[in-house]
Amino acid sequence: VEEAIDLVDKCILEIRSRLVVAPPNFVIKIVDKDGAREYAWRESVKDTPASA
């Protein structure tokens, strides 16, 4: 799961750098055999790792 979240954070950074009107926040959800659940929110650039 942690590797997937790292990849999602990198994708969010790329979306924010490429889109002029990027969404202000993102909701990360995990879907598995037990159903869907909300995992995390990303509301601003400071929420993502700086080492990306």
Backbone atoms as SQL, in Angstrom:
CREATE TABLE atoms (id INTEGER PRIMARY KEY, chain TEXT, resi INTEGER, resn TEXT, atom TEXT, x REAL, y REAL, z REAL);
INSERT INTO atoms VALUES
  (1, 'A', 1, 'VAL', 'N', 0.828, -1.189, 0.000),
  (2, 'A', 1, 'VAL', 'CA', 0.000, 0.000, 0.000),
  (3, 'A', 1, 'VAL', 'C', 0.875, 1.257, 0.000),
  (4, 'A', 2, 'GLU', 'N', 1.957, 1.245, 0.748),
  (5, 'A', 2, 'GLU', 'CA', 2.813, 2.433, 0.836),
  (6, 'A', 2, 'GLU', 'C', 3.445, 2.774, -0.516),
  (7, 'A', 3, 'GLU', 'N', 3.826, 1.768, -1.290),
  (8, 'A', 3, 'GLU', 'CA', 4.385, 2.030, -2.622),
  (9, 'A', 3, 'GLU', 'C', 3.333, 2.661, -3.526),
  (10, 'A', 4, 'ALA', 'N', 2.099, 2.190, -3.417),
  (11, 'A', 4, 'ALA', 'CA', 1.014, 2.753, -4.225),
  (12, 'A', 4, 'ALA', 'C', 0.752, 4.204, -3.841),
  (13, 'A', 5, 'ILE', 'N', 0.787, 4.514, -2.557),
  (14, 'A', 5, 'ILE', 'CA', 0.564, 5.889, -2.098),
  (15, 'A', 5, 'ILE', 'C', 1.691, 6.795, -2.576),
  (16, 'A', 6, 'ASP', 'N', 2.925, 6.305, -2.562),
  (17, 'A', 6, 'ASP', 'CA', 4.045, 7.091, -3.093),
  (18, 'A', 6, 'ASP', 'C', 3.832, 7.405, -4.568),
  (19, 'A', 7, 'LEU', 'N', 3.362, 6.417, -5.327),
  (20, 'A', 7, 'LEU', 'CA', 3.097, 6.622, -6.750),
  (21, 'A', 7, 'LEU', 'C', 1.965, 7.624, -6.958),
  (22, 'A', 8, 'VAL', 'N', 0.911, 7.519, -6.161),
  (23, 'A', 8, 'VAL', 'CA', -0.208, 8.462, -6.262),
  (24, 'A', 8, 'VAL', 'C', 0.265, 9.876, -5.943),
  (25, 'A', 9, 'ASP', 'N', 1.113, 10.035, -4.929),
  (26, 'A', 9, 'ASP', 'CA', 1.647, 11.362, -4.594),
  (27, 'A', 9, 'ASP', 'C', 2.440, 11.948, -5.763),
  (28, 'A', 10, 'LYS', 'N', 3.226, 11.123, -6.428),
  (29, 'A', 10, 'LYS', 'CA', 3.975, 11.594, -7.598),
  (30, 'A', 10, 'LYS', 'C', 3.031, 11.988, -8.725),
  (31, 'A', 11, 'CYS', 'N', 1.967, 11.222, -8.914),
  (32, 'A', 11, 'CYS', 'CA', 0.982, 11.557, -9.948),
  (33, 'A', 11, 'CYS', 'C', 0.282, 12.879, -9.635),
  (34, 'A', 12, 'ILE', 'N', -0.045, 13.101, -8.373),
  (35, 'A', 12, 'ILE', 'CA', -0.689, 14.352, -7.965),
  (36, 'A', 12, 'ILE', 'C', 0.233, 15.538, -8.232),
  (37, 'A', 13, 'LEU', 'N', 1.507, 15.402, -7.903),
  (38, 'A', 13, 'LEU', 'CA', 2.465, 16.478, -8.191),
  (39, 'A', 13, 'LEU', 'C', 2.533, 16.765, -9.687),
  (40, 'A', 14, 'GLU', 'N', 2.525, 15.724, -10.495),
  (41, 'A', 14, 'GLU', 'CA', 2.589, 15.898, -11.947),
  (42, 'A', 14, 'GLU', 'C', 1.323, 16.576, -12.473),
  (43, 'A', 15, 'ILE', 'N', 0.176, 16.186, -11.968),
  (44, 'A', 15, 'ILE', 'CA', -1.085, 16.823, -12.371),
  (45, 'A', 15, 'ILE', 'C', -1.058, 18.303, -12.025),
  (46, 'A', 16, 'ARG', 'N', -0.595, 18.630, -10.827),
  (47, 'A', 16, 'ARG', 'CA', -0.549, 20.037, -10.408),
  (48, 'A', 16, 'ARG', 'C', 0.429, 20.849, -11.241),
  (49, 'A', 17, 'SER', 'N', 1.493, 20.221, -11.719),
  (50, 'A', 17, 'SER', 'CA', 2.469, 20.971, -12.514),
  (51, 'A', 17, 'SER', 'C', 2.035, 21.120, -13.972),
  (52, 'A', 18, 'ARG', 'N', 1.215, 20.200, -14.482),
  (53, 'A', 18, 'ARG', 'CA', 0.838, 20.232, -15.895),
  (54, 'A', 18, 'ARG', 'C', -0.494, 20.922, -16.182),
  (55, 'A', 19, 'LEU', 'N', -1.427, 20.845, -15.275),
  (56, 'A', 19, 'LEU', 'CA', -2.749, 21.407, -15.525),
  (57, 'A', 19, 'LEU', 'C', -2.838, 22.841, -15.019),
  (58, 'A', 20, 'VAL', 'N', -3.373, 23.703, -15.846),
  (59, 'A', 20, 'VAL', 'CA', -3.541, 25.100, -15.456),
  (60, 'A', 20, 'VAL', 'C', -4.585, 25.208, -14.347),
  (61, 'A', 21, 'VAL', 'N', -5.672, 24.476, -14.503),
  (62, 'A', 21, 'VAL', 'CA', -6.735, 24.483, -13.505),
  (63, 'A', 21, 'VAL', 'C', -6.753, 23.107, -12.838),
  (64, 'A', 22, 'ALA', 'N', -5.774, 22.845, -12.002),
  (65, 'A', 22, 'ALA', 'CA', -5.677, 21.557, -11.316),
  (66, 'A', 22, 'ALA', 'C', -6.655, 21.517, -10.143),
  (67, 'A', 23, 'PRO', 'N', -7.184, 20.358, -9.841),
  (68, 'A', 23, 'PRO', 'CA', -8.081, 20.253, -8.682),
  (69, 'A', 23, 'PRO', 'C', -7.349, 20.645, -7.394),
  (70, 'A', 24, 'PRO', 'N', -8.026, 21.341, -6.483),
  (71, 'A', 24, 'PRO', 'CA', -7.359, 21.797, -5.259),
  (72, 'A', 24, 'PRO', 'C', -7.087, 20.674, -4.262),
  (73, 'A', 25, 'ASN', 'N', -7.862, 19.592, -4.334),
  (74, 'A', 25, 'ASN', 'CA', -7.616, 18.494, -3.400),
  (75, 'A', 25, 'ASN', 'C', -7.926, 17.156, -4.058),
  (76, 'A', 26, 'PHE', 'N', -7.411, 16.107, -3.446),
  (77, 'A', 26, 'PHE', 'CA', -7.576, 14.754, -3.954),
  (78, 'A', 26, 'PHE', 'C', -7.960, 13.845, -2.796),
  (79, 'A', 27, 'VAL', 'N', -8.784, 12.851, -3.079),
  (80, 'A', 27, 'VAL', 'CA', -9.146, 11.836, -2.098),
  (81, 'A', 27, 'VAL', 'C', -8.575, 10.516, -2.595),
  (82, 'A', 28, 'ILE', 'N', -7.786, 9.868, -1.757),
  (83, 'A', 28, 'ILE', 'CA', -7.209, 8.576, -2.112),
  (84, 'A', 28, 'ILE', 'C', -8.070, 7.500, -1.464),
  (85, 'A', 29, 'LYS', 'N', -8.607, 6.604, -2.305),
  (86, 'A', 29, 'LYS', 'CA', -9.448, 5.520, -1.808),
  (87, 'A', 29, 'LYS', 'C', -8.820, 4.187, -2.157),
  (88, 'A', 30, 'ILE', 'N', -9.012, 3.221, -1.294),
  (89, 'A', 30, 'ILE', 'CA', -8.520, 1.866, -1.523),
  (90, 'A', 30, 'ILE', 'C', -9.732, 0.959, -1.691),
  (91, 'A', 31, 'VAL', 'N', -9.693, 0.130, -2.734),
  (92, 'A', 31, 'VAL', 'CA', -10.760, -0.828, -2.994),
  (93, 'A', 31, 'VAL', 'C', -10.152, -2.220, -2.921),
  (94, 'A', 32, 'ASP', 'N', -10.723, -3.060, -2.075),
  (95, 'A', 32, 'ASP', 'CA', -10.257, -4.438, -1.964),
  (96, 'A', 32, 'ASP', 'C', -11.459, -5.358, -1.762),
  (97, 'A', 33, 'LYS', 'N', -11.218, -6.610, -1.398),
  (98, 'A', 33, 'LYS', 'CA', -12.296, -7.586, -1.256),
  (99, 'A', 33, 'LYS', 'C', -13.286, -7.210, -0.151),
  (100, 'A', 34, 'ASP', 'N', -12.862, -6.381, 0.780),
  (101, 'A', 34, 'ASP', 'CA', -13.728, -5.957, 1.877),
  (102, 'A', 34, 'ASP', 'C', -14.544, -4.717, 1.547),
  (103, 'A', 35, 'GLY', 'N', -14.329, -4.142, 0.375),
  (104, 'A', 35, 'GLY', 'CA', -15.064, -2.955, -0.030),
  (105, 'A', 35, 'GLY', 'C', -14.135, -1.785, -0.296),
  (106, 'A', 36, 'ALA', 'N', -14.710, -0.593, -0.293),
  (107, 'A', 36, 'ALA', 'CA', -13.936, 0.625, -0.558),
  (108, 'A', 36, 'ALA', 'C', -13.841, 1.437, 0.726),
  (109, 'A', 37, 'ARG', 'N', -12.683, 2.070, 0.909),
  (110, 'A', 37, 'ARG', 'CA', -12.509, 2.936, 2.076),
  (111, 'A', 37, 'ARG', 'C', -11.640, 4.126, 1.695),
  (112, 'A', 38, 'GLU', 'N', -11.880, 5.216, 2.376),
  (113, 'A', 38, 'GLU', 'CA', -11.087, 6.418, 2.158),
  (114, 'A', 38, 'GLU', 'C', -9.773, 6.257, 2.912),
  (115, 'A', 39, 'TYR', 'N', -8.655, 6.468, 2.223),
  (116, 'A', 39, 'TYR', 'CA', -7.348, 6.262, 2.841),
  (117, 'A', 39, 'TYR', 'C', -6.717, 7.572, 3.289),
  (118, 'A', 40, 'ALA', 'N', -6.760, 8.590, 2.413),
  (119, 'A', 40, 'ALA', 'CA', -6.090, 9.848, 2.739),
  (120, 'A', 40, 'ALA', 'C', -6.633, 10.977, 1.875),
  (121, 'A', 41, 'TRP', 'N', -6.356, 12.206, 2.311),
  (122, 'A', 41, 'TRP', 'CA', -6.663, 13.422, 1.560),
  (123, 'A', 41, 'TRP', 'C', -5.362, 14.109, 1.214),
  (124, 'A', 42, 'ARG', 'N', -5.308, 14.707, 0.056),
  (125, 'A', 42, 'ARG', 'CA', -4.179, 15.560, -0.321),
  (126, 'A', 42, 'ARG', 'C', -4.783, 16.902, -0.697),
  (127, 'A', 43, 'GLU', 'N', -4.584, 17.918, 0.168),
  (128, 'A', 43, 'GLU', 'CA', -5.228, 19.212, -0.032),
  (129, 'A', 43, 'GLU', 'C', -4.320, 20.277, -0.604),
  (130, 'A', 44, 'SER', 'N', -3.021, 20.142, -0.425),
  (131, 'A', 44, 'SER', 'CA', -2.118, 21.152, -0.961),
  (132, 'A', 44, 'SER', 'C', -0.772, 20.516, -1.253),
  (133, 'A', 45, 'VAL', 'N', 0.105, 21.262, -1.906),
  (134, 'A', 45, 'VAL', 'CA', 1.416, 20.746, -2.288),
  (135, 'A', 45, 'VAL', 'C', 2.219, 20.343, -1.062),
  (136, 'A', 46, 'LYS', 'N', 2.062, 21.049, 0.050),
  (137, 'A', 46, 'LYS', 'CA', 2.840, 20.736, 1.248),
  (138, 'A', 46, 'LYS', 'C', 2.477, 19.384, 1.855),
  (139, 'A', 47, 'ASP', 'N', 1.305, 18.809, 1.473),
  (140, 'A', 47, 'ASP', 'CA', 0.913, 17.496, 1.978),
  (141, 'A', 47, 'ASP', 'C', 1.693, 16.360, 1.333),
  (142, 'A', 48, 'THR', 'N', 2.287, 16.625, 0.176),
  (143, 'A', 48, 'THR', 'CA', 3.000, 15.574, -0.534),
  (144, 'A', 48, 'THR', 'C', 4.473, 15.605, -0.163),
  (145, 'A', 49, 'PRO', 'N', 5.153, 14.486, -0.273),
  (146, 'A', 49, 'PRO', 'CA', 6.571, 14.450, 0.096),
  (147, 'A', 49, 'PRO', 'C', 7.425, 15.382, -0.760),
  (148, 'A', 50, 'ALA', 'N', 8.397, 16.026, -0.145),
  (149, 'A', 50, 'ALA', 'CA', 9.261, 16.965, -0.862),
  (150, 'A', 50, 'ALA', 'C', 10.305, 16.249, -1.698),
  (151, 'A', 51, 'SER', 'N', 10.558, 14.984, -1.424),
  (152, 'A', 51, 'SER', 'CA', 11.600, 14.252, -2.138),
  (153, 'A', 51, 'SER', 'C', 11.111, 13.619, -3.428),
  (154, 'A', 52, 'ALA', 'N', 9.934, 13.949, -3.877),
  (155, 'A', 52, 'ALA', 'CA', 9.364, 13.333, -5.078),
  (156, 'A', 52, 'ALA', 'C', 10.035, 13.755, -6.333);
